[in-house]
Amino acid sequence: MFGAFNTLKWLMPLVAFTEILGGLLIAIPKTRALGAIVILPVMVGILLHHLTSDPGGIAIPAVFAIINLWTILDNTGGIRQ
């Protein structure tokens, strides 16, 4: 599978840039929701990969996806306290 990723030379640098940018934005409280939204497409890809290729390893990506969604909802006013 990674051989296919290597044929697209631009894909892995794009994913790396997205993850770094999203992580930096999440680290800043004022831009936390934006960072979670930037990371969301990568998180969806990870979940789809595990659902189709490795269903036994879905537990940890599912937890991270829930944390990501919680971060988006909490910082956009979707969760009222």
C-alpha positions in Angstrom: 0.0 0.0 0.0 2.8 2.4 0.8 4.2 1.7 -2.7 1.1 3.3 -4.1 1.6 6.3 -1.8 5.2 6.7 -3.0 4.0 7.0 -6.7 2.2 10.2 -5.7 5.2 12.3 -4.7 3.2 15.2 -3.4 0.8 13.3 -1.1 3.0 12.5 1.9 4.5 16.0 2.1 1.0 17.4 2.0 -0.2 15.1 4.8 2.9 16.0 6.8 2.3 19.8 6.3 -1.3 19.4 7.3 -0.5 17.5 10.4 2.2 20.0 11.5 0.0 23.0 10.7 -3.0 21.5 12.5 -0.8 20.6 15.5 0.6 24.1 15.8 -2.9 25.6 15.5 -4.3 23.3 18.2 -1.4 24.3 20.5 -2.6 27.9 20.4 -5.9 28.2 22.4 -7.3 30.9 20.1 -7.0 28.8 17.0 -7.7 25.4 18.5 -10.9 24.8 16.6 -9.3 25.7 13.3 -6.4 23.3 14.0 -8.9 20.5 14.7 -10.7 21.2 11.4 -7.5 21.2 9.5 -6.6 17.8 10.9 -10.1 16.4 10.3 -9.5 15.2 6.7 -6.4 13.4 7.8 -8.3 11.8 10.7 -11.1 10.7 8.3 -8.4 9.1 6.1 -6.9 7.2 9.0 -10.3 6.0 10.1 -11.2 4.8 6.6 -7.9 3.0 6.3 -8.4 1.1 9.5 -12.0 0.3 8.7 -11.1 -1.2 5.3 -7.6 -2.6 5.8 -7.1 -3.2 9.5 -10.4 -3.3 11.5 -8.7 -4.8 14.5 -6.6 -1.6 15.0 -9.6 0.9 14.9 -9.7 1.5 18.7 -6.9 4.1 19.0 -7.9 6.1 15.8 -11.5 6.1 17.0 -10.5 7.6 20.3 -8.4 10.3 18.5 -11.3 11.0 16.2 -13.7 11.5 19.1 -11.2 13.8 20.8 -10.8 15.8 17.5 -14.6 16.1 17.2 -14.9 17.1 20.8 -12.3 19.8 20.3 -14.2 21.2 17.3 -17.5 21.2 19.1 -16.1 22.5 22.4 -14.3 25.4 20.8 -17.1 26.4 18.3 -19.8 26.6 20.9 -21.4 23.2 19.9 -21.2 21.9 23.5 -23.0 24.1 26.0 -21.9 23.9 29.6 
